[in-house]
Amino acid sequence: MKRIALALAATPLALAAVLPTAPAIAQQDQSDLQKVSAYIRAVTSMTADFAQTDKNGQVVTGKITLKQPGKIRFQYQKGIPLLIVGDGKALTMIDYEVRQVQRWPIGSSPLGALLDPNKDLSKFGKVIQTGDPTVLSVEARDPKRPEFGTITMVFKRKPASPAGLELYGWVALDSQNNRTTIRLTNHRYGVPIADSAFRWTDPRPRGRSGG
């Protein structure tokens, strides 16, 4: 169970095959990076269903709840005793089966690229050509901190969605080359989400509520 959650918190997952193509025009790449930044700023709240696939092909599902800035919750399917919550400062992984809690600064996770609308994506992101004009793929990594891993965000161009994009999912890759893929469906934008959604119950003895 812990391996499933650690892959999500510390690594991005591959969602689409990247096909080698001729280098895109730099100006177009910059425009696409600006669109992704605009999407991240525009999505103040969102819920969606997710399917998570690890490097061994194991698939688990659940629901994602996002509220900017920095708040996210991965509620896994029934029978998976895990919860991942971002409270704006840290990502917390709670394993209720073994009563264990682990925390990471959001900035130390690839998910930080998705959860900080104030970040300048042009400084740490690059467009990855997919060979499909309807798909936009952006890889984000900190070259000075490779241990933070890499996230490749995959978007579909969709005029009716915020900034003309819809987040299809992402691929996370950590410094040990562990790879996890997240695929999103049933997006709902601008939904009211209470801050209580990002609290959690500490399973440790004499624990207290988190968040």
TIRO-2110 file (N, C-alpha, C; in Angstrom, 1 decimal):
// TIRO-2110
0.8, -1.2, 0.0, N, 1, A
0.0, 0.0, 0.0, CA, 1, A
0.9, 1.3, 0.0, C, 1, A
1.9, 1.2, 0.8, N, 2, A
2.8, 2.4, 0.9, CA, 2, A
3.4, 2.7, -0.4, C, 2, A
3.8, 1.7, -1.2, N, 3, A
4.5, 1.9, -2.5, CA, 3, A
3.6, 2.6, -3.4, C, 3, A
2.3, 2.3, -3.4, N, 4, A
1.3, 3.0, -4.3, CA, 4, A
1.3, 4.5, -4.0, C, 4, A
1.2, 4.9, -2.7, N, 5, A
1.1, 6.3, -2.4, CA, 5, A
2.4, 7.0, -2.6, C, 5, A
3.5, 6.4, -2.3, N, 6, A
4.8, 7.0, -2.4, CA, 6, A
5.1, 7.4, -3.9, C, 6, A
4.6, 6.5, -4.8, N, 7, A
4.8, 6.7, -6.2, CA, 7, A
4.1, 8.0, -6.6, C, 7, A
2.9, 8.2, -6.1, N, 8, A
2.1, 9.4, -6.4, CA, 8, A
2.7, 10.6, -5.8, C, 8, A
3.1, 10.6, -4.6, N, 9, A
3.6, 11.8, -3.9, CA, 9, A
4.9, 12.2, -4.4, C, 9, A
5.8, 11.2, -4.8, N, 10, A
7.1, 11.6, -5.1, CA, 10, A
7.5, 11.4, -6.6, C, 10, A
6.6, 10.9, -7.5, N, 11, A
6.9, 10.7, -8.9, CA, 11, A
5.8, 11.0, -9.8, C, 11, A
6.0, 11.4, -11.1, N, 12, A
4.9, 11.6, -12.0, CA, 12, A
4.8, 10.4, -12.9, C, 12, A
3.5, 10.1, -13.5, N, 13, A
3.3, 8.9, -14.3, CA, 13, A
3.1, 9.2, -15.8, C, 13, A
3.5, 8.3, -16.6, N, 14, A
3.4, 8.5, -18.0, CA, 14, A
2.0, 8.2, -18.5, C, 14, A
1.4, 9.1, -19.3, N, 15, A
0.0, 8.9, -19.7, CA, 15, A
0.0, 8.7, -21.2, C, 15, A
0.9, 9.3, -22.0, N, 16, A
0.8, 9.2, -23.4, CA, 16, A
2.2, 8.9, -24.0, C, 16, A
2.2, 8.1, -25.0, N, 17, A
3.5, 7.9, -25.6, CA, 17, A
4.0, 9.1, -26.3, C, 17, A
5.3, 9.4, -26.1, N, 18, A
5.9, 10.6, -26.7, CA, 18, A
6.6, 10.2, -28.0, C, 18, A
6.1, 10.8, -29.0, N, 19, A
6.7, 10.4, -30.3, CA, 19, A
7.8, 11.5, -30.7, C, 19, A
8.9, 11.1, -31.1, N, 20, A
10.0, 12.0, -31.5, CA, 20, A
9.6, 12.8, -32.8, C, 20, A
9.6, 14.1, -32.7, N, 21, A
9.3, 14.9, -33.9, CA, 21, A
10.4, 16.0, -34.0, C, 21, A
10.3, 16.7, -35.1, N, 22, A
11.2, 17.8, -35.3, CA, 22, A
11.0, 18.9, -34.2, C, 22, A
12.0, 19.6, -33.8, N, 23, A
11.8, 20.6, -32.7, CA, 23, A
10.8, 21.6, -33.1, C, 23, A
9.9, 21.9, -32.1, N, 24, A
8.8, 22.9, -32.4, CA, 24, A
9.4, 24.3, -32.4, C, 24, A
8.7, 25.2, -33.0, N, 25, A
9.1, 26.6, -33.0, CA, 25, A
9.1, 27.1, -31.5, C, 25, A
10.2, 27.7, -31.1, N, 26, A
10.3, 28.2, -29.7, CA, 26, A
9.1, 29.1, -29.3, C, 26, A
8.7, 29.9, -30.2, N, 27, A
7.6, 30.8, -29.9, CA, 27, A
6.3, 30.1, -29.6, C, 27, A
6.1, 29.0, -30.3, N, 28, A
4.9, 28.2, -30.1, CA, 28, A
5.0, 27.5, -28.7, C, 28, A
6.2, 27.0, -28.5, N, 29, A
6.4, 26.3, -27.2, CA, 29, A
6.1, 27.3, -26.0, C, 29, A
6.6, 28.5, -26.1, N, 30, A
6.4, 29.5, -25.1, CA, 30, A
4.9, 29.8, -24.9, C, 30, A
4.2, 29.9, -26.1, N, 31, A
2.8, 30.2, -26.0, CA, 31, A
2.1, 29.0, -25.3, C, 31, A
2.5, 27.8, -25.6, N, 32, A
1.8, 26.6, -24.9, CA, 32, A
2.1, 26.6, -23.4, C, 32, A
3.4, 27.0, -23.0, N, 33, A
3.7, 27.0, -21.6, CA, 33, A
2.8, 28.1, -20.9, C, 33, A
2.6, 29.2, -21.6, N, 34, A
1.8, 30.2, -21.0, CA, 34, A
0.3, 29.8, -20.9, C, 34, A
-0.1, 29.0, -21.8, N, 35, A
-1.5, 28.4, -21.7, CA, 35, A
-1.6, 27.5, -20.5, C, 35, A
-0.6, 26.6, -20.3, N, 36, A
-0.6, 25.7, -19.2, CA, 36, A
-0.6, 26.5, -17.9, C, 36, A
0.2, 27.6, -17.8, N, 37, A
0.2, 28.4, -16.6, CA, 37, A
-1.2, 29.1, -16.4, C, 37, A
-1.8, 29.5, -17.5, N, 38, A
-3.1, 30.1, -17.4, CA, 38, A
-4.1, 29.1, -16.9, C, 38, A
-4.0, 27.9, -17.3, N, 39, A
-4.9, 26.8, -16.9, CA, 39, A
-4.8, 26.6, -15.4, C, 39, A
-3.5, 26.5, -14.9, N, 40, A
-3.3, 26.2, -13.5, CA, 40, A
-3.9, 27.4, -12.6, C, 40, A
-3.7, 28.6, -13.1, N, 41, A
-4.2, 29.8, -12.4, CA, 41, A
-5.8, 29.8, -12.5, C, 41, A
-6.3, 29.4, -13.6, N, 42, A
-7.8, 29.5, -13.8, CA, 42, A
-8.6, 28.4, -13.0, C, 42, A
-7.9, 27.3, -12.7, N, 43, A
-8.6, 26.2, -12.0, CA, 43, A
-8.5, 26.4, -10.5, C, 43, A
-9.4, 27.2, -10.0, N, 44, A
-9.3, 27.5, -8.6, CA, 44, A
-9.9, 26.3, -7.7, C, 44, A
-10.7, 25.5, -8.3, N, 45, A
-11.2, 24.3, -7.7, CA, 45, A
-11.6, 23.3, -8.8, C, 45, A
-11.4, 22.0, -8.4, N, 46, A
-11.8, 20.9, -9.4, CA, 46, A
-11.9, 19.6, -8.6, C, 46, A
-12.9, 18.8, -9.1, N, 47, A
-12.9, 17.4, -8.7, CA, 47, A
-12.9, 16.5, -9.9, C, 47, A
-12.4, 15.3, -9.8, N, 48, A
-12.3, 14.4, -10.9, CA, 48, A
-12.1, 13.0, -10.4, C, 48, A
-12.5, 12.0, -11.2, N, 49, A
-12.1, 10.6, -10.9, CA, 49, A
-10.7, 10.4, -11.4, C, 49, A
-10.0, 9.5, -10.8, N, 50, A
-8.6, 9.2, -11.3, CA, 50, A
-8.4, 7.7, -11.3, C, 50, A
-7.6, 7.2, -12.2, N, 51, A
-7.1, 5.9, -12.2, CA, 51, A
-5.5, 6.0, -12.2, C, 51, A
-4.9, 5.3, -11.2, N, 52, A
-3.5, 5.3, -11.0, CA, 52, A
-2.9, 4.0, -11.4, C, 52, A
-1.9, 4.0, -12.2, N, 53, A
-1.2, 2.8, -12.6, CA, 53, A
0.3, 2.9, -12.2, C, 53, A
0.8, 1.9, -11.5, N, 54, A
2.2, 1.9, -11.1, CA, 54, A
3.1, 1.2, -12.2, C, 54, A
4.4, 1.2, -11.9, N, 55, A
5.3, 0.6, -12.9, CA, 55, A
5.1, -0.9, -13.2, C, 55, A
4.4, -1.5, -12.3, N, 56, A
4.1, -3.0, -12.4, CA, 56, A
2.7, -3.2, -13.1, C, 56, A
2.0, -2.1, -13.5, N, 57, A
0.8, -2.2, -14.1, CA, 57, A
-0.4, -2.4, -13.2, C, 57, A
-0.2, -2.2, -11.9, N, 58, A
-1.3, -2.3, -10.9, CA, 58, A
-2.1, -1.0, -11.0, C, 58, A
-3.4, -1.1, -11.0, N, 59, A
-4.3, 0.0, -11.2, CA, 59, A
-5.2, 0.1, -10.0, C, 59, A
-5.3, 1.3, -9.4, N, 60, A
-6.2, 1.7, -8.4, CA, 60, A
-7.0, 2.9, -8.8, C, 60, A
-8.1, 3.1, -8.3, N, 61, A
-8.9, 4.3, -8.6, CA, 61, A
-9.3, 5.1, -7.4, C, 61, A
-9.9, 6.2, -7.7, N, 62, A
-10.4, 7.1, -6.6, CA, 62, A
-10.9, 8.4, -7.1, C, 62, A
-10.9, 9.4, -6.2, N, 63, A
-11.4, 10.7, -6.5, CA, 63, A
-10.4, 11.7, -6.1, C, 63, A
-10.1, 12.7, -6.9, N, 64, A
-9.2, 13.8, -6.6, CA, 64, A
-10.0, 15.1, -6.4, C, 64, A
-9.6, 15.8, -5.3, N, 65, A
-10.3, 17.1, -5.0, CA, 65, A
-9.1, 18.1, -4.9, C, 65, A
-9.3, 19.2, -5.7, N, 66, A
-8.2, 20.2, -5.8, CA, 66, A
-8.8, 21.6, -5.5, C, 66, A
-8.0, 22.4, -4.7, N, 67, A
-8.4, 23.7, -4.4, CA, 67, A
-7.1, 24.6, -4.3, C, 67, A
-7.0, 25.6, -5.1, N, 68, A
-5.8, 26.4, -5.1, CA, 68, A
-5.9, 27.5, -4.0, C, 68, A
-4.7, 27.8, -3.5, N, 69, A
-3.4, 27.3, -3.8, CA, 69, A
-3.0, 26.1, -3.0, C, 69, A
-2.5, 25.1, -3.6, N, 70, A
-1.8, 24.0, -2.9, CA, 70, A
-2.6, 22.9, -2.2, C, 70, A
-3.9, 22.9, -2.3, N, 71, A
-4.7, 21.9, -1.6, CA, 71, A
-5.1, 20.8, -2.5, C, 71, A
-4.9, 19.6, -2.1, N, 72, A
-5.3, 18.5, -3.0, CA, 72, A
-5.6, 17.3, -2.1, C, 72, A
-6.5, 16.4, -2.5, N, 73, A
-6.8, 15.2, -1.8, CA, 73, A
-7.0, 14.1, -2.8, C, 73, A
-6.3, 13.0, -2.5, N, 74, A
-6.5, 11.7, -3.3, CA, 74, A
-7.2, 10.7, -2.4, C, 74, A
-8.5, 10.5, -2.6, N, 75, A
-9.3, 9.6, -1.9, CA, 75, A
-9.4, 8.3, -2.7, C, 75, A
-8.7, 7.2, -2.2, N, 76, A
-8.7, 6.0, -2.9, CA, 76, A
-10.0, 5.2, -2.8, C, 76, A
-10.1, 4.2, -3.7, N, 77, A
-11.3, 3.3, -3.7, CA, 77, A
-11.4, 2.6, -2.4, C, 77, A
-12.6, 2.1, -2.2, N, 78, A
-12.9, 1.3, -1.0, CA, 78, A
-12.0, 0.1, -1.0, C, 78, A
-11.4, -0.2, 0.2, N, 79, A
-10.5, -1.3, 0.3, CA, 79, A
-9.0, -0.9, 0.2, C, 79, A
-8.7, 0.3, -0.2, N, 80, A
-7.3, 0.8, -0.2, CA, 80, A
-7.2, 1.8, 1.0, C, 80, A
-6.5, 1.3, 2.0, N, 81, A
-6.5, 2.1, 3.3, CA, 81, A
-5.5, 3.3, 3.2, C, 81, A
-5.5, 4.0, 2.1, N, 82, A
-4.5, 5.1, 2.0, CA, 82, A
-5.2, 6.4, 1.7, C, 82, A
-4.6, 7.5, 2.1, N, 83, A
-5.1, 8.8, 1.8, CA, 83, A
-3.9, 9.8, 1.6, C, 83, A
-4.0, 10.6, 0.6, N, 84, A
-2.9, 11.6, 0.4, CA, 84, A
-3.6, 13.0, 0.4, C, 84, A
-3.1, 13.9, 1.2, N, 85, A
-3.7, 15.2, 1.4, CA, 85, A
-2.6, 16.3, 1.3, C, 85, A
-2.8, 17.3, 0.5, N, 86, A
-2.0, 18.5, 0.5, CA, 86, A
-2.7, 19.6, 1.1, C, 86, A
-2.2, 20.3, 2.1, N, 87, A
-2.8, 21.3, 2.9, CA, 87, A
-2.4, 22.7, 2.5, C, 87, A
-1.6, 22.8, 1.4, N, 88, A
-1.1, 24.1, 1.0, CA, 88, A
0.4, 24.3, 1.3, C, 88, A
0.9, 23.5, 2.2, N, 89, A
2.3, 23.6, 2.6, CA, 89, A
3.0, 22.2, 2.4, C, 89, A
2.3, 21.1, 2.8, N, 90, A
2.9, 19.8, 2.7, CA, 90, A
2.0, 18.8, 2.2, C, 90, A
2.5, 17.7, 1.6, N, 91, A
1.8, 16.6, 1.2, CA, 91, A
1.9, 15.5, 2.3, C, 91, A
0.8, 15.0, 2.7, N, 92, A
0.8, 14.0, 3.8, CA, 92, A
0.2, 12.7, 3.3, C, 92, A
0.9, 11.6, 3.5, N, 93, A
0.5, 10.3, 3.1, CA, 93, A
0.1, 9.5, 4.4, C, 93, A
-1.2, 9.1, 4.5, N, 94, A
-1.6, 8.4, 5.7, CA, 94, A
-1.9, 7.0, 5.3, C, 94, A
-1.3, 6.0, 5.9, N, 95, A
-1.5, 4.6, 5.7, CA, 95, A
-2.3, 4.1, 6.9, C, 95, A
-3.6, 3.9, 6.8, N, 96, A
-4.4, 3.5, 7.9, CA, 96, A
-4.2, 2.0, 8.3, C, 96, A
-3.6, 1.3, 7.3, N, 97, A
-3.4, -0.2, 7.6, CA, 97, A
-2.3, -0.4, 8.6, C, 97, A
-1.2, 0.4, 8.5, N, 98, A
-0.1, 0.3, 9.4, CA, 98, A
0.0, 1.4, 10.4, C, 98, A
-1.0, 2.3, 10.3, N, 99, A
-1.0, 3.5, 11.2, CA, 99, A
0.3, 4.4, 11.1, C, 99, A
0.6, 4.7, 9.8, N, 100, A
1.8, 5.5, 9.6, CA, 100, A
1.5, 6.7, 8.8, C, 100, A
2.2, 7.8, 9.1, N, 101, A
2.0, 9.1, 8.5, CA, 101, A
3.4, 9.6, 8.0, C, 101, A
3.4, 10.1, 6.8, N, 102, A
4.6, 10.7, 6.2, CA, 102, A
4.3, 12.0, 5.5, C, 102, A
5.2, 13.0, 5.6, N, 103, A
5.0, 14.3, 5.1, CA, 103, A
6.1, 14.7, 4.2, C, 103, A
5.8, 15.5, 3.2, N, 104, A
6.9, 16.1, 2.3, CA, 104, A
6.4, 17.5, 2.0, C, 104, A
7.4, 18.5, 1.9, N, 105, A
7.0, 19.8, 1.5, CA, 105, A
6.5, 19.7, 0.0, C, 105, A
5.4, 20.4, -0.3, N, 106, A
4.8, 20.4, -1.6, CA, 106, A
5.9, 20.7, -2.7, C, 106, A
6.8, 21.7, -2.3, N, 107, A
7.8, 22.1, -3.3, CA, 107, A
8.8, 21.0, -3.6, C, 107, A
8.8, 19.9, -2.8, N, 108, A
9.8, 18.8, -3.0, CA, 108, A
9.1, 17.7, -3.8, C, 108, A
7.9, 17.9, -4.2, N, 109, A
7.2, 16.9, -5.0, CA, 109, A
6.9, 17.4, -6.4, C, 109, A
6.9, 16.5, -7.4, N, 110, A
6.6, 16.9, -8.7, CA, 110, A
5.2, 17.6, -8.8, C, 110, A
4.3, 17.2, -7.9, N, 111, A
3.0, 17.8, -7.9, CA, 111, A
3.0, 19.3, -7.6, C, 111, A
4.2, 19.8, -7.1, N, 112, A
4.3, 21.2, -6.8, CA, 112, A
4.1, 22.1, -8.1, C, 112, A
4.4, 21.5, -9.2, N, 113, A
4.3, 22.2, -10.5, CA, 113, A
2.8, 22.5, -10.8, C, 113, A
1.9, 21.6, -10.3, N, 114, A
0.5, 21.7, -10.6, CA, 114, A
-0.2, 22.5, -9.5, C, 114, A
0.4, 22.6, -8.3, N, 115, A
-0.3, 23.2, -7.1, CA, 115, A
0.1, 24.6, -6.8, C, 115, A
1.0, 25.2, -7.6, N, 116, A
1.5, 26.5, -7.3, CA, 116, A
1.2, 27.4, -8.5, C, 116, A
0.1, 28.2, -8.5, N, 117, A
-0.3, 29.0, -9.6, CA, 117, A
0.7, 30.2, -9.8, C, 117, A
1.5, 30.4, -8.8, N, 118, A
2.4, 31.6, -9.0, CA, 118, A
3.8, 31.2, -9.6, C, 118, A
4.0, 29.9, -9.8, N, 119, A
5.3, 29.5, -10.3, CA, 119, A
5.4, 29.9, -11.8, C, 119, A
6.6, 30.3, -12.2, N, 120, A
6.9, 30.6, -13.6, CA, 120, A
7.3, 29.3, -14.3, C, 120, A
6.3, 28.7, -15.0, N, 121, A
6.5, 27.4, -15.7, CA, 121, A
7.6, 27.5, -16.7, C, 121, A
7.8, 28.7, -17.3, N, 122, A
8.9, 28.8, -18.4, CA, 122, A
10.3, 28.5, -17.8, C, 122, A
10.5, 28.6, -16.5, N, 123, A
11.8, 28.5, -15.9, CA, 123, A
12.1, 27.0, -15.6, C, 123, A
11.1, 26.1, -15.6, N, 124, A
11.4, 24.7, -15.2, CA, 124, A
10.6, 23.8, -16.1, C, 124, A
9.8, 24.3, -17.0, N, 125, A
9.0, 23.4, -17.9, CA, 125, A
9.4, 23.5, -19.3, C, 125, A
9.1, 22.4, -20.1, N, 126, A
9.3, 22.4, -21.5, CA, 126, A
8.3, 21.6, -22.2, C, 126, A
7.9, 22.0, -23.4, N, 127, A
6.9, 21.3, -24.2, CA, 127, A
7.5, 20.0, -24.8, C, 127, A
6.8, 18.9, -24.6, N, 128, A
7.2, 17.6, -25.2, CA, 128, A
6.3, 17.3, -26.4, C, 128, A
6.9, 17.2, -27.6, N, 129, A
6.1, 17.0, -28.8, CA, 129, A
5.5, 15.6, -28.7, C, 129, A
4.2, 15.5, -29.1, N, 130, A
3.4, 14.2, -29.0, CA, 130, A
3.1, 13.7, -30.4, C, 130, A
3.2, 14.6, -31.4, N, 131, A
2.7, 14.2, -32.7, CA, 131, A
1.2, 14.3, -32.9, C, 131, A
0.5, 14.8, -31.9, N, 132, A
-0.9, 15.0, -32.0, CA, 132, A
-1.3, 16.4, -31.7, C, 132, A
-1.8, 17.2, -32.6, N, 133, A
-2.0, 18.6, -32.4, CA, 133, A
-3.1, 18.9, -31.3, C, 133, A
-3.9, 17.9, -31.0, N, 134, A
-4.9, 18.0, -30.0, CA, 134, A
-4.4, 17.8, -28.5, C, 134, A
-3.2, 17.3, -28.4, N, 135, A
-2.6, 17.0, -27.1, CA, 135, A
-1.4, 17.9, -26.9, C, 135, A
-1.3, 18.5, -25.7, N, 136, A
-0.2, 19.3, -25.2, CA, 136, A
0.4, 18.6, -24.0, C, 136, A
1.7, 18.3, -24.1, N, 137, A
2.4, 17.6, -23.0, CA, 137, A
3.6, 18.5, -22.6, C, 137, A
3.6, 18.7, -21.3, N, 138, A
4.7, 19.6, -20.7, CA, 138, A
5.4, 18.9, -19.6, C, 138, A
6.7, 18.8, -19.7, N, 139, A
7.5, 18.2, -18.6, CA, 139, A
8.1, 19.3, -17.7, C, 139, A
8.0, 19.1, -16.4, N, 140, A
8.4, 20.0, -15.4, CA, 140, A
9.4, 19.3, -14.5, C, 140, A
10.6, 20.0, -14.3, N, 141, A
11.6, 19.4, -13.4, CA, 141, A
12.5, 20.6, -13.0, C, 141, A
13.1, 20.4, -11.8, N, 142, A
14.0, 21.4, -11.3, CA, 142, A
15.4, 20.9, -11.6, C, 142, A
16.1, 21.4, -12.5, N, 143, A
17.5, 20.9, -12.9, CA, 143, A
18.5, 21.0, -11.7, C, 143, A
18.2, 21.9, -10.8, N, 144, A
19.1, 22.0, -9.6, CA, 144, A
18.8, 21.0, -8.5, C, 144, A
17.6, 20.4, -8.6, N, 145, A
17.1, 19.4, -7.6, CA, 145, A
16.5, 18.2, -8.2, C, 145, A
17.3, 17.4, -8.9, N, 146, A
16.8, 16.2, -9.6, CA, 146, A
16.2, 15.2, -8.7, C, 146, A
16.5, 15.3, -7.4, N, 147, A
15.9, 14.3, -6.5, CA, 147, A
14.4, 14.6, -6.3, C, 147, A
13.9, 15.8, -6.7, N, 148, A
12.5, 16.1, -6.6, CA, 148, A
11.7, 15.3, -7.7, C, 148, A
12.4, 14.8, -8.7, N, 149, A
11.7, 14.0, -9.7, CA, 149, A
11.1, 14.9, -10.8, C, 149, A
10.4, 14.3, -11.7, N, 150, A
9.9, 14.9, -12.9, CA, 150, A
8.4, 14.6, -13.1, C, 150, A
7.7, 15.6, -13.5, N, 151, A
6.3, 15.4, -13.8, CA, 151, A
6.0, 15.8, -15.3, C, 151, A
5.3, 15.0, -16.0, N, 152, A
4.9, 15.3, -17.3, CA, 152, A
3.4, 15.4, -17.4, C, 152, A
2.9, 16.6, -17.5, N, 153, A
1.5, 16.9, -17.5, CA, 153, A
1.0, 16.8, -18.9, C, 153, A
-0.1, 16.1, -19.1, N, 154, A
-0.7, 15.9, -20.4, CA, 154, A
-2.1, 16.6, -20.5, C, 154, A
-2.3, 17.4, -21.4, N, 155, A
-3.5, 18.2, -21.6, CA, 155, A
-4.1, 17.9, -22.9, C, 155, A
-5.4, 17.9, -23.0, N, 156, A
-6.2, 17.9, -24.2, CA, 156, A
-6.6, 19.4, -24.5, C, 156, A
-6.5, 19.8, -25.8, N, 157, A
-7.0, 21.1, -26.2, CA, 157, A
-8.5, 21.0, -26.3, C, 157, A
-9.2, 21.8, -25.4, N, 158, A
-10.6, 21.8, -25.3, CA, 158, A
-11.1, 23.2, -25.1, C, 158, A
-11.7, 23.8, -26.1, N, 159, A
-12.0, 25.3, -26.0, CA, 159, A
-13.0, 25.6, -24.8, C, 159, A
-13.8, 24.6, -24.5, N, 160, A
-14.8, 24.9, -23.4, CA, 160, A
-14.2, 24.8, -22.0, C, 160, A
-13.0, 24.4, -21.9, N, 161, A
-12.3, 24.2, -20.6, CA, 161, A
-11.5, 25.4, -20.2, C, 161, A
-11.1, 25.6, -19.0, N, 162, A
-10.3, 26.7, -18.6, CA, 162, A
-9.0, 26.9, -19.4, C, 162, A
-8.8, 28.1, -19.9, N, 163, A
-7.6, 28.4, -20.8, CA, 163, A
-7.6, 27.5, -22.0, C, 163, A
-8.7, 26.9, -22.4, N, 164, A
-8.7, 26.1, -23.6, CA, 164, A
-8.1, 24.7, -23.4, C, 164, A
-7.8, 24.3, -22.2, N, 165, A
-7.2, 23.0, -21.9, CA, 165, A
-7.9, 22.2, -20.9, C, 165, A
-7.7, 20.9, -21.0, N, 166, A
-8.2, 20.0, -19.9, CA, 166, A
-7.1, 19.0, -19.5, C, 166, A
-6.9, 18.9, -18.2, N, 167, A
-5.8, 18.1, -17.7, CA, 167, A
-6.2, 16.6, -17.9, C, 167, A
-5.6, 15.9, -18.8, N, 168, A
-5.8, 14.5, -19.1, CA, 168, A
-5.2, 13.6, -18.0, C, 168, A
-4.1, 14.1, -17.4, N, 169, A
-3.4, 13.3, -16.4, CA, 169, A
-2.0, 13.7, -16.3, C, 169, A
-1.2, 12.9, -15.7, N, 170, A
0.3, 13.2, -15.6, CA, 170, A
1.0, 11.9, -15.4, C, 170, A
2.3, 12.0, -15.7, N, 171, A
3.3, 10.9, -15.4, CA, 171, A
4.3, 11.4, -14.5, C, 171, A
4.5, 10.6, -13.4, N, 172, A
5.5, 11.0, -12.4, CA, 172, A
6.7, 10.1, -12.4, C, 172, A
7.9, 10.6, -12.4, N, 173, A
9.1, 9.8, -12.4, CA, 173, A
10.1, 10.3, -11.3, C, 173, A
10.4, 9.4, -10.4, N, 174, A
11.3, 9.9, -9.3, CA, 174, A
12.7, 9.6, -9.6, C, 174, A
13.6, 10.0, -8.7, N, 175, A
15.1, 9.9, -9.0, CA, 175, A
15.5, 8.4, -9.1, C, 175, A
14.7, 7.5, -8.6, N, 176, A
15.0, 6.0, -8.7, CA, 176, A
14.3, 5.4, -10.0, C, 176, A
13.7, 6.3, -10.8, N, 177, A
13.0, 5.9, -12.0, CA, 177, A
11.8, 5.1, -11.8, C, 177, A
11.2, 5.3, -10.6, N, 178, A
9.8, 4.7, -10.4, CA, 178, A
8.8, 5.6, -11.1, C, 178, A
7.9, 4.9, -11.8, N, 179, A
7.0, 5.7, -12.7, CA, 179, A
5.6, 5.4, -12.3, C, 179, A
4.8, 6.4, -12.2, N, 180, A
3.3, 6.3, -11.9, CA, 180, A
2.5, 7.1, -12.9, C, 180, A
1.4, 6.6, -13.3, N, 181, A
0.6, 7.4, -14.3, CA, 181, A
-0.8, 7.6, -13.7, C, 181, A
-1.3, 8.9, -13.8, N, 182, A
-2.6, 9.3, -13.4, CA, 182, A
-3.4, 9.7, -14.6, C, 182, A
-4.6, 9.1, -14.7, N, 183, A
-5.5, 9.4, -15.8, CA, 183, A
-6.8, 10.0, -15.1, C, 183, A
-7.2, 11.2, -15.5, N, 184, A
-8.4, 11.9, -15.0, CA, 184, A
-9.6, 11.8, -15.9, C, 184, A
-10.8, 11.7, -15.3, N, 185, A
-12.0, 11.7, -16.0, CA, 185, A
-13.1, 12.4, -15.2, C, 185, A
-14.2, 12.8, -15.8, N, 186, A
-15.3, 13.4, -15.1, CA, 186, A
-14.9, 14.7, -14.4, C, 186, A
-14.2, 15.6, -15.0, N, 187, A
-13.8, 16.8, -14.4, CA, 187, A
-15.0, 17.7, -14.1, C, 187, A
-14.9, 18.4, -12.9, N, 188, A
-15.9, 19.4, -12.6, CA, 188, A
-15.1, 20.6, -12.0, C, 188, A
-15.3, 21.7, -12.7, N, 189, A
-14.5, 22.9, -12.3, CA, 189, A
-15.3, 23.9, -11.5, C, 189, A
-14.7, 24.7, -10.7, N, 190, A
-15.4, 25.7, -10.0, CA, 190, A
-16.4, 25.3, -8.9, C, 190, A
-16.2, 24.1, -8.5, N, 191, A
-17.1, 23.5, -7.5, CA, 191, A
-16.8, 24.1, -6.1, C, 191, A
-17.8, 24.3, -5.2, N, 192, A
-17.4, 24.8, -3.9, CA, 192, A
-16.8, 23.7, -3.1, C, 192, A
-15.7, 23.9, -2.5, N, 193, A
-15.0, 22.9, -1.7, CA, 193, A
-14.5, 23.5, -0.4, C, 193, A
-15.0, 22.9, 0.7, N, 194, A
-14.7, 23.4, 2.1, CA, 194, A
-13.2, 23.0, 2.4, C, 194, A
-12.6, 23.9, 3.2, N, 195, A
-11.2, 23.6, 3.6, CA, 195, A
-11.1, 22.3, 4.5, C, 195, A
-12.3, 21.9, 5.0, N, 196, A
-12.3, 20.7, 5.8, CA, 196, A
-12.0, 19.4, 5.0, C, 196, A
-12.2, 19.6, 3.7, N, 197, A
-11.9, 18.4, 2.8, CA, 197, A
-10.4, 18.0, 2.8, C, 197, A
-9.6, 18.9, 3.3, N, 198, A
-8.2, 18.7, 3.3, CA, 198, A
-7.6, 18.4, 4.7, C, 198, A
-8.5, 18.0, 5.6, N, 199, A
-8.1, 17.5, 6.9, CA, 199, A
-8.2, 16.0, 6.9, C, 199, A
-7.5, 15.4, 7.9, N, 200, A
-7.4, 14.0, 8.0, CA, 200, A
-7.3, 13.5, 9.4, C, 200, A
-7.7, 12.3, 9.7, N, 201, A
-7.6, 11.7, 11.0, CA, 201, A
-6.3, 11.0, 11.2, C, 201, A
-5.6, 11.4, 12.2, N, 202, A
-4.3, 10.7, 12.5, CA, 202, A
-4.5, 9.3, 13.1, C, 202, A
-4.0, 8.3, 12.5, N, 203, A
-4.3, 6.9, 13.0, CA, 203, A
-3.3, 6.5, 14.0, C, 203, A
-2.3, 7.3, 14.3, N, 204, A
-1.3, 6.9, 15.3, CA, 204, A
-1.9, 7.0, 16.7, C, 204, A
-1.3, 6.2, 17.6, N, 205, A
-1.8, 6.2, 19.0, CA, 205, A
-1.7, 7.6, 19.5, C, 205, A
-2.8, 8.0, 20.2, N, 206, A
-2.9, 9.4, 20.8, CA, 206, A
-2.7, 10.4, 19.7, C, 206, A
-3.1, 10.1, 18.5, N, 207, A
-3.0, 11.0, 17.4, CA, 207, A
-4.0, 12.1, 17.5, C, 207, A
-3.9, 13.0, 16.6, N, 208, A
-4.8, 14.2, 16.5, CA, 208, A
-5.2, 14.4, 15.1, C, 208, A
-6.3, 15.1, 14.8, N, 209, A
-6.7, 15.4, 13.5, CA, 209, A
-5.7, 16.3, 12.8, C, 209, A
-5.4, 16.0, 11.5, N, 210, A
-4.5, 16.7, 10.7, CA, 210, A
-5.2, 17.8, 10.0, C, 210, A
-4.3, 18.7, 9.4, N, 211, A
-4.9, 19.7, 8.5, CA, 211, A
-5.1, 21.0, 9.3, C, 211, A
END
